Amino acid sequence: LGTLAYTKAARRQLWVPLIEKAAAKLFGCYEALNSGTISEAMSLFTGYPTTREILFRSPEWLARKNEELKASGADMTAEEEWQSELEVLWARLLTSHEAGYLLGLACAPTFKHTRADLKDKGLQAPHAYSVMDVREVGENRLLLLRNPWGAQSPRSWIGAWSRDSDKWTDELKRELGVVNSAGVSMYDTNSMFWMAWEDVVEYFASLEICRVHEDCPSDAIVRQRCWLPAVTGLGEMFTVTAPDEEDASVDITVYQESNKTRESAVGMASTLVDIGLVVVRIDPSSGEPLECAGTAKKDIMPEVNTELFLKRGETYRIVPLSFSHSMELGHRKSTVAIHSSHALKSVSPPRRMTSVESGLATFLYATVHGKKREVSPPGIAVYICQDSSGTIVCAENKRTDCSFVIELDASESKNVVSSRGSMTTQDTIPPMTRAVLMTLSPEKNATKFQLSLAMAHGVQPGDGGGGIFFPPPADVTMHVFLPIAHRPQQIVSSSTSSSSAAAESSAQPPSTQQRIKTLFDEFARGIDSALKLLGLRPGAQEDDLCGVVSRNQIRCIGHDSQ
């Protein structure tokens, strides 16, 4: 009695248990504070964006990557590409430290080292370490780490550059601040120690970076709450305008609404969905999209973020994305936080997206993060964006003399849902149009899933009979709004594009009867087109379909959603 039951601080300081009590109040109880990540803690306590960089690649990942590189004709191996990524990460680590960002390292057992192996090296696992300093001395890349347990740390690093390492010289110790000019140690060498960058990569699981902007003015921080796409609608977006005086450097983060109880602390299945972000520069007067200014790669994480520059005086559309939640009945909100170097000129309130805006955002995301597959004849391309949170397939037909006919079959996939309500689709993309053909996302509560996608395609003279035909782009048994975003969109001049987008934005939603009539009209039109393509309808000629030019089987990939 009379002592603190949980966290204690040195010299009987109260700020640590007070913060712990506030967190317990936020999540419901002290039990809910069990486990967690460095990113979660830094984001909670600072409100600034955090990024996690994984410091290892599994043998399975390397094998898959080698196959991809070999198929693409690349002249490097997966191991060489990974080493190149580590070089970039080291440069980023240096600049992040110079910028005053908070840095942390997560030590955890991986396929390379067990918990016992890490203990033998003087490391605790699973455990978090803070990065106090980052230095490049000659050819040596060194980090100063600190165990937050301080003097109570049970062990310390015993490898290269540890306190008893033979790599140290008196001159180097003074240069790095290990000792002062009198040779007196400047810090507790049990809880603080130096490590080489290559050893950090070898023994730590991830690097966590929290981009704290101490010079960010209070009026340059914006927070907007937007609905994510769901059965009831396409989701919400908003626009921002950069200041007129100069360009603005911004950090944009999308946080998804989560369960008040931290599932990981009490053994519950995660309720997180995939989230992403697309930023589109638009014409402020017409709303016409001009270019994709930036994206945050979608992931099944509490937050995703991106850094970019907003050009002075320009207007941008901020679009949160979520594909796995788009088939859910329940509502879920996201919070978009913007930390800008200068106060933004204007921020609009969130509004519901139109099908044109939603489809364009998805298409732009796929072109940035996906792989482009050129299709014969020139002018036709398929974009496939595949990652650990699902797959997006888009098609673009810039030709004026023929339609692009494509069939997708994902029926061998496991534990995934299709945004089309079907695992097989047959689509015709008319001349000068683009379309989002299908998105595949993990089923709710799925811990593992498998993606398998087969593709057959060809060309057909003319407009192809009106676009998507099976399944139709609306299903009254589920919802009407979301699949409409799969309809082909015109690749047209700016004036036509802006007028069509404005017309859709201002149009009133159709009545239920009108939507049902539209559904059956499209379904009938689709059946008619399918019969013509198969030669089962009078008047159809064999050369209506110029032949399947290729049939590609995309390799099955197993993913772990955690």
C-alpha positions in Angstrom: 0.0 0.0 0.0 1.0 3.6 -0.6 3.1 2.8 -3.7 2.3 3.1 -7.4 0.9 -0.2 -8.8 2.1 0.2 -12.4 4.6 2.6 -14.0 7.1 4.4 -11.7 9.6 7.1 -12.6 13.0 8.0 -11.1 13.1 10.4 -8.2 9.4 9.9 -7.6 8.4 12.0 -10.6 4.6 12.0 -11.2 4.4 12.9 -14.9 4.9 9.3 -16.0 2.1 7.7 -13.9 -0.2 10.7 -14.7 0.2 10.1 -18.5 -0.4 6.4 -17.9 -3.6 7.2 -16.0 -4.8 9.4 -18.8 -4.1 6.7 -21.4 -6.0 4.1 -19.2 -8.9 6.5 -19.0 -8.9 6.9 -22.8 -8.9 3.2 -23.5 -11.1 2.1 -20.6 -8.7 0.4 -18.1 -5.1 -0.2 -17.3 -5.4 -3.7 -18.8 -6.0 -2.1 -22.2 -2.5 -0.6 -22.1 -0.8 -4.0 -22.5 1.5 -4.3 -25.5 1.6 -1.8 -28.3 4.1 -0.2 -30.7 6.4 2.7 -30.7 4.4 4.3 -33.5 1.2 4.0 -31.6 2.7 5.7 -28.5 4.4 8.5 -30.4 1.3 9.2 -32.5 -0.9 9.2 -29.3 1.3 11.6 -27.3 2.4 14.0 -30.1 -0.4 14.0 -32.6 2.2 14.1 -35.4 2.5 11.5 -38.3 4.6 8.4 -37.7 6.2 6.0 -40.2 7.3 2.5 -39.6 10.2 1.0 -41.7 10.6 -2.7 -41.6 14.3 -3.7 -41.3 14.1 -7.2 -42.6 12.8 -9.2 -45.6 11.7 -12.8 -45.3 13.1 -15.5 -47.5 9.6 -15.9 -49.0 9.5 -12.2 -49.9 12.9 -12.3 -51.5 12.0 -15.4 -53.5 8.8 -13.7 -54.8 10.7 -10.5 -55.6 13.4 -12.4 -57.5 10.7 -14.0 -59.6 9.2 -10.6 -60.3 12.5 -9.0 -61.2 13.4 -12.0 -63.4 10.1 -11.7 -65.3 10.5 -8.0 -65.8 14.1 -8.4 -67.2 15.7 -6.4 -64.4 19.5 -6.8 -64.0 19.5 -6.9 -60.2 18.5 -9.5 -57.6 16.0 -9.0 -54.7 18.9 -8.9 -52.3 20.7 -6.1 -54.2 17.5 -4.1 -54.4 17.0 -4.5 -50.6 20.5 -3.3 -50.0 19.8 -0.3 -52.2 16.7 0.4 -50.1 18.7 0.3 -46.9 21.1 2.9 -48.4 18.2 5.2 -48.9 16.8 4.5 -45.5 20.2 5.4 -43.9 20.2 8.7 -45.7 16.6 9.3 -44.5 17.6 8.4 -40.9 20.4 11.1 -41.0 18.1 13.8 -42.3 15.3 12.8 -39.9 17.7 13.2 -36.9 19.0 16.5 -38.2 15.3 17.7 -38.5 14.7 16.9 -34.9 12.2 14.0 -35.5 11.6 11.4 -32.8 13.2 8.1 -33.6 12.7 4.6 -32.1 13.7 1.0 -32.8 11.6 -2.1 -32.1 13.5 -5.2 -31.1 11.5 -8.4 -31.6 12.2 -12.0 -32.6 12.1 -12.6 -36.4 13.0 -15.4 -38.7 16.7 -14.4 -38.3 16.9 -14.4 -34.5 15.0 -15.9 -31.6 14.4 -14.2 -28.3 17.2 -16.2 -26.8 19.6 -15.1 -29.6 18.7 -11.5 -28.9 19.2 -12.0 -25.1 22.7 -13.4 -25.7 23.6 -10.2 -27.6 22.4 -8.1 -24.6 19.1 -7.0 -26.1 15.6 -7.2 -24.7 12.8 -8.5 -26.9 10.1 -7.6 -27.5 11.2 -4.1 -26.4 11.4 -0.5 -27.6 14.6 1.5 -27.8 14.9 5.2 -28.5 17.5 6.6 -30.9 19.4 9.4 -29.3 22.0 10.2 -31.9 22.9 9.2 -35.5 26.5 9.7 -36.8 28.6 8.9 -39.8 32.3 8.9 -38.8 34.5 8.0 -41.6 33.2 4.7 -43.0 31.4 3.9 -39.8 27.6 4.4 -39.5 26.7 4.5 -35.8 23.5 5.0 -33.7 23.3 5.8 -30.0 20.4 3.8 -28.5 18.8 4.1 -25.1 16.8 1.5 -23.2 13.9 3.5 -21.6 14.3 1.3 -18.4 17.4 3.4 -17.7 19.5 2.2 -14.8 17.1 -0.7 -14.3 18.0 -2.2 -17.7 18.8 -5.9 -17.1 21.4 -6.1 -19.9 23.2 -4.0 -22.5 24.5 -4.6 -26.1 27.7 -6.6 -26.1 28.6 -6.6 -29.9 30.6 -4.2 -32.0 30.8 -0.6 -30.6 29.5 -1.7 -27.2 31.1 -0.2 -24.1 33.9 -2.8 -24.0 34.4 -3.0 -27.7 38.0 -2.9 -29.1 36.8 -0.6 -31.9 36.9 2.5 -29.6 39.8 4.9 -29.5 40.1 7.8 -26.9 39.8 10.3 -29.7 36.6 8.7 -31.1 35.1 8.5 -27.6 35.6 12.2 -27.1 34.3 13.0 -30.6 31.0 11.1 -30.0 30.6 12.4 -26.5 31.1 9.0 -24.8 33.5 10.7 -22.4 34.5 14.3 -21.8 38.0 15.8 -22.1 38.9 14.4 -18.6 37.9 10.9 -19.7 34.8 10.8 -17.5 31.8 8.9 -18.9 29.0 11.2 -19.9 26.1 8.8 -19.5 25.0 5.5 -18.1 26.7 2.9 -20.3 24.3 0.2 -19.2 21.1 1.7 -20.7 22.8 3.7 -23.5 25.1 2.2 -26.1 26.3 2.6 -29.6 25.6 0.2 -32.4 26.7 0.0 -36.1 23.9 0.5 -38.6 24.5 -3.0 -40.1 23.9 -4.5 -36.6 20.8 -2.5 -36.2 19.4 -4.0 -39.4 20.5 -7.4 -38.3 19.0 -7.5 -34.8 16.1 -5.0 -34.9 12.7 -5.5 -36.5 11.6 -1.9 -37.4 12.6 1.7 -37.4 9.9 4.2 -36.2 10.0 7.9 -37.3 7.7 10.5 -35.8 7.8 13.7 -37.8 7.5 16.4 -35.1 7.3 19.9 -36.5 8.1 22.2 -33.6 7.9 25.2 -35.9 4.5 24.4 -37.2 2.2 27.4 -36.4 -1.1 26.5 -34.7 -3.2 28.0 -37.5 -1.4 25.7 -40.0 -2.8 22.5 -38.4 -6.1 21.2 -40.0 -8.2 18.3 -38.9 -11.2 17.1 -40.8 -13.5 14.1 -40.1 -14.7 12.3 -43.2 -16.8 9.2 -43.7 -15.0 6.3 -45.4 -16.7 4.5 -48.3 -19.3 2.0 -47.3 -22.5 0.4 -48.6 -24.3 3.7 -47.9 -22.1 5.9 -50.1 -18.8 6.6 -51.8 -17.3 8.4 -48.8 -16.3 12.0 -48.3 -13.5 14.3 -49.4 -12.6 18.0 -49.0 -10.5 20.6 -50.7 -7.7 22.9 -49.5 -6.0 25.9 -51.1 -2.3 26.6 -50.6 -1.3 30.1 -49.4 -0.7 32.7 -52.2 2.7 33.8 -50.9 4.7 30.6 -51.2 4.6 26.9 -51.5 3.6 24.9 -48.4 5.3 21.8 -47.2 2.7 19.5 -45.7 2.3 16.3 -43.8 -1.1 14.6 -44.4 -2.2 11.8 -42.2 -5.4 9.7 -42.4 -6.4 8.0 -39.1 -9.2 5.5 -39.1 -11.8 5.3 -36.4 -10.9 2.4 -34.1 -12.4 0.4 -31.3 -12.2 2.2 -28.0 -10.7 -1.0 -26.5 -7.3 -1.8 -27.9 -7.9 -5.2 -29.4 -4.3 -6.3 -29.2 -4.2 -5.7 -25.5 -7.2 -8.0 -24.7 -6.7 -10.7 -27.4 -9.5 -9.5 -29.7 -9.4 -9.8 -33.5 -8.4 -6.5 -35.2 -11.2 -4.4 -36.6 -8.9 -2.3 -38.7 -9.7 -1.8 -42.4 -7.4 -0.8 -45.2 -7.0 3.0 -45.6 -5.1 5.1 -48.1 -5.0 8.6 -49.5 -5.0 10.4 -52.8 -4.3 14.1 -53.3 -5.4 15.6 -56.6 -4.6 19.1 -57.8 -7.7 20.6 -59.4 -8.9 23.7 -61.2 -10.5 25.8 -58.5 -13.2 27.2 -60.7 -14.4 24.0 -62.5 -13.1 21.2 -60.2 -11.4 19.6 -63.2 -8.5 17.3 -62.0 -5.1 18.5 -63.3 -2.7 16.0 -61.8 -2.1 13.5 -58.9 -0.1 15.5 -56.4 0.6 12.7 -54.0 -0.6 9.5 -52.4 -0.3 7.6 -49.1 0.0 3.9 -49.8 -2.9 2.0 -48.4 -2.4 -0.4 -45.6 -4.3 -2.2 -42.8 -2.9 0.1 -40.1 -4.4 2.7 -37.7 -2.9 5.5 -39.9 -1.2 6.2 -43.2 0.6 9.4 -44.2 2.5 11.2 -46.9 4.7 14.3 -47.3 4.3 16.7 -50.3 4.5 20.3 -51.4 1.4 22.3 -52.3 2.1 24.9 -54.9 1.3 28.4 -54.0 -2.3 29.4 -54.7 -3.3 26.0 -56.0 -6.3 24.0 -54.9 -6.2 20.3 -53.9 -8.7 17.6 -53.4 -8.0 15.4 -50.3 -9.5 11.9 -50.8 -9.3 9.2 -48.1 -9.6 5.6 -49.6 -10.8 2.3 -48.2 -11.7 -0.7 -50.2 -12.3 -3.4 -47.7 -14.8 -1.2 -45.8 -16.7 -0.3 -49.0 -18.8 -3.5 -48.7 -19.6 -3.0 -45.0 -23.0 -1.8 -43.7 -21.6 -0.1 -40.7 -20.4 3.5 -40.7 -16.8 4.4 -40.0 -15.1 7.8 -40.0 -11.6 8.8 -40.7 -9.7 11.9 -39.4 -7.5 13.7 -41.9 -4.8 15.7 -40.2 -2.7 18.3 -42.1 0.5 19.8 -40.6 1.6 22.6 -42.9 4.7 24.9 -42.9 2.3 27.9 -43.6 -1.3 28.5 -42.8 -3.5 27.3 -45.7 -5.6 29.8 -47.5 -8.9 27.9 -47.3 -10.3 24.5 -46.3 -13.7 23.4 -47.4 -16.0 21.3 -45.3 -16.2 17.6 -46.2 -18.8 16.5 -48.8 -19.8 13.2 -50.4 -17.8 12.1 -53.4 -19.4 11.7 -56.8 -18.8 8.5 -58.7 -16.5 10.4 -61.1 -14.4 11.7 -58.2 -14.2 8.3 -56.5 -13.4 6.4 -59.7 -10.7 8.9 -60.7 -9.1 8.8 -57.2 -8.9 5.0 -57.4 -7.5 5.0 -60.9 -4.8 7.6 -60.0 -3.8 5.5 -57.0 -3.5 2.4 -59.2 -1.3 4.2 -61.7 1.1 5.5 -59.0 1.4 2.3 -57.0 0.5 -0.4 -59.6 2.3 -2.0 -62.5 1.4 -0.9 -66.0 0.8 -3.7 -68.6 0.8 -2.4 -72.2 -1.7 -4.2 -74.4 -1.7 -4.6 -78.1 -2.6 -2.5 -80.1 -0.8 0.5 -78.6 -2.9 2.9 -76.6 -4.4 0.3 -74.3 -3.1 -0.5 -70.8 -4.0 -2.4 -67.7 -2.9 -1.3 -64.3 -2.6 -3.9 -61.5 -1.9 -2.6 -58.0 -1.2 -5.5 -55.6 0.0 -5.3 -52.0 -0.6 -6.8 -48.6 -4.0 -5.1 -48.3 -5.5 -6.3 -51.6 -5.5 -5.7 -55.3 -6.9 -3.0 -57.7 -7.3 -3.6 -61.4 -7.9 -0.7 -63.8 -7.9 -0.4 -67.6 -7.4 2.6 -69.9 -8.3 2.7 -73.6 -6.8 5.8 -75.4 -7.7 4.5 -78.8 -10.5 6.0 -80.9 -11.1 3.1 -83.3 -11.8 0.1 -81.0 -13.0 -1.0 -77.6 -11.0 -3.0 -75.2 -12.7 -6.3 -74.0 -11.3 -7.8 -70.8 -12.4 -10.7 -68.6 -11.1 -11.1 -65.0 -11.4 -14.3 -62.9 -10.5 -14.2 -59.3 -12.5 -17.2 -58.3 -9.5 -19.1 -56.9 -8.8 -16.3 -54.4 -9.5 -17.1 -50.7 -10.8 -14.9 -47.9 -11.2 -11.9 -50.1 -14.3 -9.8 -51.3 -14.8 -8.2 -54.6 -16.1 -4.6 -55.1 -18.1 -5.9 -58.0 -20.0 -8.5 -55.9 -18.6 -11.2 -58.1 -15.2 -12.9 -58.6 -15.6 -12.9 -62.3 -16.2 -9.9 -64.6 -16.5 -9.3 -68.3 -16.1 -5.7 -69.3 -15.9 -3.6 -72.5 -14.0 -0.4 -72.2 -15.1 2.0 -75.1 -12.7 4.2 -76.9 -11.2 7.1 -75.0 -12.4 5.8 -71.6 -10.8 4.4 -68.4 -12.4 2.3 -65.7 -11.8 0.6 -62.3 -12.5 -3.0 -63.1 -12.3 -4.6 -59.7 -10.9 -4.3 -56.2 -10.1 -7.3 -54.0 -9.8 -6.8 -50.3 -9.4 -9.2 -47.3 -12.6 -10.4 -45.7 -13.4 -8.9 -42.3 -11.4 -10.6 -39.5 -9.3 -12.6 -42.0 -5.8 -13.3 -40.7 -4.6 -14.7 -44.0 -5.8 -14.4 -47.5 -4.8 -15.5 -51.0 -5.1 -13.6 -54.3 -5.3 -15.3 -57.6 -6.2 -13.4 -60.8 -6.6 -14.7 -64.3 -7.0 -12.2 -67.2 -8.1 -12.6 -70.8 -8.5 -9.6 -73.2 -8.9 -8.5 -76.8 -10.2 -5.7 -78.9 -13.4 -5.1 -80.8 -14.3 -2.5 -83.4 -16.6 0.3 -82.4 -17.8 1.3 -79.0 -18.4 -2.2 -77.7 -22.1 -1.8 -76.9 -22.0 0.5 -74.0 -19.3 -0.5 -71.6 -19.4 -2.8 -68.5 -21.8 -5.6 -68.9 -21.2 -8.4 -66.3 -21.9 -8.1 -63.6 -23.8 -4.8 -64.0 -22.4 -1.8 -62.2 -25.2 -1.7 -59.6 -26.7 -4.4 -57.4 -29.9 -3.6 -55.6 -29.5 -6.5 -53.2 -26.4 -4.7 -51.8 -26.2 -1.1 -52.7 -26.3 1.3 -55.6 -23.8 4.0 -55.0 -20.4 2.3 -54.8 -20.3 0.1 -57.9 -21.3 3.0 -60.1 -17.7 4.2 -59.7 -16.7 1.2 -61.8 -18.4 2.7 -64.9 -16.0 3.8 -67.7 -15.1 7.5 -67.5 -14.4 9.6 -70.6 -10.8 10.7 -71.2 -11.8 14.0 -72.7 -10.8 17.6 -73.0 -10.7 19.7 -69.8 -13.9 21.6 -70.6 -16.0 18.5 -71.2 -14.5 16.8 -68.1 -15.2 19.7 -65.8 -18.7 20.2 -67.0 -19.6 16.5 -66.6 -18.1 16.4 -63.1 -19.9 19.5 -62.2 -23.2 18.2 -63.6 -22.9 15.0 -61.6 -21.9 16.9 -58.4 -25.0 19.1 -58.7 -27.4 16.4 -59.8 -29.9 15.0 -57.3 -29.6 11.3 -56.4 -32.1 9.2 -58.4 -35.0 7.6 -56.7 -35.1 3.9 -55.8 -37.4 3.2 -58.8 -35.1 5.0 -61.2 -32.1 3.1 -59.9 -33.9 -0.2 -60.2 -34.9 0.7 -63.8 -31.3 1.7 -64.6 -30.1 -1.6 -63.1 -32.3 -3.7 -65.3 -31.6 -1.6 -68.4 -27.9 -2.1 -67.9 -28.2 -5.7 -67.2 -30.3 -6.2 -70.4 -27.7 -4.2 -72.4 -24.9 -6.3 -70.9 -26.6 -9.6 -71.8 -27.1 -8.4 -75.3 -23.5 -7.4 -75.6 -22.3 -10.7 -74.2 -24.5 -12.7 -76.6 -23.1 -10.7 -79.5 -19.5 -11.3 -78.4 -20.2 -15.1 -78.1 -21.8 -15.2 -81.5 -25.2 -16.4 -80.0 -27.2 -13.4 -81.2 -28.4 -12.9 -84.8 -26.3 -10.5 -86.7 -23.1 -11.1 -84.7 -20.1 -11.8 -86.8 -17.1 -13.9 -85.8 -14.8 -11.0 -86.3 -16.8 -8.8 -83.8 -14.1 -10.0 -81.3 -10.8 -9.7 -82.9 -9.5 -12.6 -80.8 -8.1 -12.9 -77.4 -4.6 -11.4 -77.7 -3.3 -12.9 -74.5 -4.4 -14.8 -71.4 -2.3 -14.0 -68.3 -2.3 -15.9 -65.1 -1.2 -13.8 -62.2 0.7 -15.8 -59.7 -1.1 -16.8 -56.5 0.3 -14.8 -53.6 -0.4 -15.6 -49.9 -0.4 -12.7 -47.6 -0.4 -12.3 -43.9 -2.7 -9.4 -42.9 -0.8 -8.7 -39.7 
